[in-house]
Amino acid sequence: AVAFVAVATMLPGLLFFLFDRQRLSTLRDRFEWQIFRLDPNVRTLADVQAKYGGQMDEVFYAPSEQTTTVNATQRLWPILVSTVTIALGWTMALYSPAASSGAPDTSLFTALSDPLAFAFLGAYFFSLNTCLRRYSRNDLRPKAYGAITVRVITVAVLACLLQAIVGAPESQVYDATVLPLAFVIGVLPETAMVLLRDTVRRFALTRKHRMLEEQLPLTDIEGLDLYDRARLIDEGVPNVEALAHHDLVDLLLETRIPVGRLVDWVDQAILRLHIVDSTAEKDPEGTTVLSDLRALGIRSATDLLAARQRCAHRKALVEAVARRGEPPADAEDRLELLVTGLCDDEWITYIRTWRDRSLVANRYIRLDRDGEPVSVRTEVPDNDLHDCRHPSSRLSSLYRRFTPPCRIGTIL
């Protein structure tokens, strides 16, 4: 039991020290390539360095520093605190009252008989999987261990609250329901908030229970799993509105979630935010519009903007956005107003640029003896799998529009 607890306590911290020797130069180069596709305002590496150089140095460190071991002693405190917190959690989980009476119990799992122990096991299960996923994404940093410490303390408080609500164990139903629920609370602390909200409703406080509910939760976004939601919450993105209006480049740097997935989530969040009314307690008509659009294959804001340009299918699109009993003329106006609102959104230009730059042309720059550019030649790749939104007859103009002019001293 002592050996198991020792290994389980040190394992999350050991993953950080194994990750701390990973080189970050490849991630820096990958971000530079991705930002060319995402940001329509950058054209050269000098533009990227001028606009995002400070953020890249903060996240990836300076180009001359190949590892993250610089100033390591200043960053070990969150890891040390989380390790001590996990050790205390295991001590509370495996503590047996029989040990204090002079009859120590050598069984490892006999002491697991209260909600606090199962809540800690759920928090440890979630934290260990989070460290493993962030390690595989090269995203394991001291900030993650601060979140682990807060989670363990939070679920301990929620477990005490659950035990106070349920009361003392008196039957086998306690072991079959309350203890598994405590484990789920450790994995999903929001479950305790749901239980608290139901308790408030039981006392007929219906006007005040909405303050305990999360408006437009991240679970409404397609493709977001439990660990991705927790990662976004760690960066201050608790709901759909925050995801739609958070700094997209900052999320790209901090979370290291694949850019295509992150762009798609923000794209979905923008559409949902413009259609569903989060200020109302329920908006069944907005949910119906989203469902009708999803039945047409439209799941994001850029999908709606692209479909709106297709005049042949405009009738079906107008019918999808129409409210109950609304005449076609009003539905047409509603569609135009919706498109206008989407086009005015903060990050829609970046997202549309990412979609449009799905194919990249090859650029050949010829230099003279002094390193000055002599000629620039752009070649469109010969690929039959072009984007369906851009016919092959328009590819040349498309690349001329998105191919930046050469600047002296910069080779891309």
Salt bridges, closest charged atoms under 4 A:
ASP39 OD2 - LYS51 NZ 2.88
ASP47 OD1 - ARG407 NH1 3.02
ASP57 OD1 - ARG28 NH2 2.83
ASP139 OD2 - ARG134 NE 3.42
ASP139 OD1 - ARG141 NH2 2.67
ASP139 OD2 - ARG231 NE 2.56
GLU213 OE2 - ARG197 NE 3.86
GLU213 OE2 - ARG201 NH2 2.99
GLU213 OE2 - HIS209 NE2 3.46
GLU222 OE2 - ARG294 NH2 3.48
GLU222 OE1 - ARG299 NE 3.40
ASP225 OD2 - ARG133 NH2 3.08
ASP228 OD1 - ARG133 NH2 3.64
ASP228 OD1 - ARG137 NH2 3.00
ASP228 OD2 - ARG261 NH2 2.85
ASP234 OD2 - ARG134 NH1 3.94
GLU235 OE2 - LYS143 NZ 2.87
GLU235 OE2 - ARG231 NH1 2.86
GLU241 OE2 - HIS245 ND1 2.89
ASP250 OD2 - HIS246 NE2 3.77
GLU254 OE1 - ARG141 NH1 3.37
GLU254 OE1 - LYS143 NZ 3.60
ASP264 OD1 - ARG299 NH1 2.74
ASP264 OD1 - ARG355 NH2 3.66
ASP267 OD2 - ARG355 NH2 2.99
GLU285 OE1 - ARG323 NH1 2.95
GLU326 OE2 - ARG334 NH2 3.01
GLU332 OE2 - ARG314 NE 2.67
GLU336 OE1 - ARG308 NH2 2.69
GLU336 OE2 - ARG314 NH2 2.09
ASP345 OD1 - HIS245 NE2 3.73
ASP345 OD1 - HIS274 NE2 3.00
ASP356 OD1 - HIS390 NE2 3.52
GLU379 OE2 - ARG377 NE 3.11
ASP387 OD2 - ARG389 NH2 2.88
